[in-house]
Amino acid sequence: MLVMKQVRFDYDRKPLFEAVSFEVATKERAVLFGLNGSGKTTLFRLVTGELKPQAGTIECHGEVGLVRQTIESEDMSLLEWVMRSDPERYALYEDVFSGDEARVMASYEQALSLDVYMLEQEATKALTRLGLDGQLDQNINDLSGGEKTRAQLSTLTMKQVDIVLLDEPTNHLDVESIDWLTKWLNRFEGTVLIISHDRQLMDDVATVILELSDGEVTRYPGNYTAYRRQKEDERLRDERAHARYVSRKTELLDMIAQYKGWHLKAKATASVRSPGAQKGAANLAVKMKVREQKLRQLEDNRPRKPKEEKAISVRFAADELEAKTWLTCEDVTFGYGKPFYEPFSFSIEKGERISIIGPNGSGKTTLLNVLIGARAPFSGVIKRHPRLKIGYFSQTLERLPETGTLLEALLAHSDIGETEARTLLAHFLFRRDEVHRPINEASMGEKCRIAFLILYFSDAHLLALDEPTNYLDVATREQIETALSVYPGGLLLITHDRYFHRLTSRTIELGETVRIRENMENDEPIDVERMVQAMDELTNHDLNFFDEVGNLLPFDETSGMNRIE
C-alpha cells in the first residue's frame, strides 16, 4: 500500500503542498486527477524519492514500478534496456555470458536459482506482447513516445512489483495497447496510482479518484463517471447551503438595522420620567444584541462558497459552404516510397464528422495530411471543393512560432487589436502578465490552448485535428469537446481520447486494409444533460475586455467587439 501523511513541499520558496494526506490500499487502482500545474507529477516524484518533502511522511510498502511520460537513456538496444530493468539478474546475465570462465563459475549457481538463463527470453516475450518485437535491436533513444511508453510497460512484467505508478501512460498509446494496459491493470493484484487525463481509462480502471486541488487531495470512491456524479451532488449541496447562509445573513442584517433604528428613536424620545419608555428602548437594544450574536454564530459556521472552476471559453465558428460534397477520394493510395494500403475511395459530405483510427505507425497522420492537401497522395485523385477552408491542428504544433510571446503569436494569426487579443487570451486562461510569456517557455498544455485559439480565427468549414488533447487537462478537454459538439462545420479527428470519438458518425480504420464504416448506433451517447450545462456556462457569462495593462474595461468602450459573442 501507499500512504502519504501531512506532506509539505515548497517550490521556489513557496508552499506547493502544506499538509497533503492520502492512502491507496492494496488492490486499489487510484487515479490522481487535477488541473495542469496542480502538482501531480511533483507528488509522484515525492513518492519515488526523487524529491524530499519539507515535512510529513511517505510510506511505500513494497517494490515500486514507475512508468514515466518520457525516458532518456544511454545508447543501448531496446532488448538490453528492458533486460536491465531487472538489475540483479542482468548483472548475473553479464557474468554467465561473459566468456570469462572465472566469472561464469562464480555466478553459475546463483544464476540458476534466479533463472537468469531465461532473462532474454522473458524480455523478448514482454516486448512482443506490446507489439515491439520488431524493434528489439533498435536504440532505445530512437523510439517514438508511444514505443517508449510500451517499453516501460514491458518492464513491469519483468519483475515482481507491489506498487505501480504511471504518469500519463496512454498519451502515446494506440487503442490496442491501451486495451492491453487496461486489462493488465485490472488483473494486477498490487497497488496502482495513475496520473491521467484519459476519461475512458479512468472509467475502465479506477476504483478511486484522488482529486488534487489547491494543494489538497480529496478522495472520491469509484471511477470517473462516479466522480462526476459526486462532484455535481457536492456542487448542488454547496450552492444550497450557501444560498441558505446568504438568505439568513441578509435577514439578520435587516433585523439588526431595523432594531437599531427603533432603539435609537426610542432612546431619543424616552423620558427619564417614563420608565416604561426606557425599558422599551432597553429591550430593543437587547434584541439587537441577540441578532448580532446570531450573526456572529452564522459567520463562524459559514459554509464554503461553491468554487468557480477556471475553464476556457471557446466557440468555434464556420463560414457557410452549401455544397453537398466537400471532398472526394478516387482510388487513392498514400505512403513513402511505396503505398501503405491498396487503393480506396470515399467522399466527405457537408458537415460530416469522421474519426481516423489505427495502431501507432499505421499512417493516420499521413492520411490526414493527404486529405487536407498538406501532402500529395501516392496515387489516385483527391478533389476538394474550391471554396473549402480547412483548419489544421497538428500534434507537433509545428505551425506555432518558435519565438515571441503568446500575445504576439495570436496577433500574428489574426487581424484583431491588442485589447481584443487580451480578452480572448483571458478566456483561454492567459491573464495579465501571462500573455507576455515567451512561447518557447510555455508548457505543452499552454501551447495547445494557443493553437486552438489560432484555430478559432480560421473560420474553417472543416477542422482537421491530430491528437489535440494530449497535453490538456480534463476540464479543458471537456470544454473543447463541448465546443466541437456544436461546431457547425465538419471534422476529421485523430485522437487517443476515446470520449472524443462520440462526436463522429463515421470512422476510417487503418489496419491490414483501409476500412470505412459507419459508427454503431449503440455507441455510448454523449451526456446531453452535462453538454447543455457546459454550453450554458459558455454562453451565459458576461464577456470582459482588458486594456494593455490588464485592467478591466467598461462594456461601452468595447461595444464594437462582437467577434466572440
Order of alpha helices (4+ residues) and beta strands (2+ residues): beta-beta-beta-alpha-beta-beta-alpha-alpha-alpha-alpha-alpha-beta-alpha-beta-alpha-beta-beta-alpha-alpha-beta-beta-beta-alpha-beta-beta-alpha-alpha-alpha-beta-alpha-beta-beta-beta-alpha-beta-beta
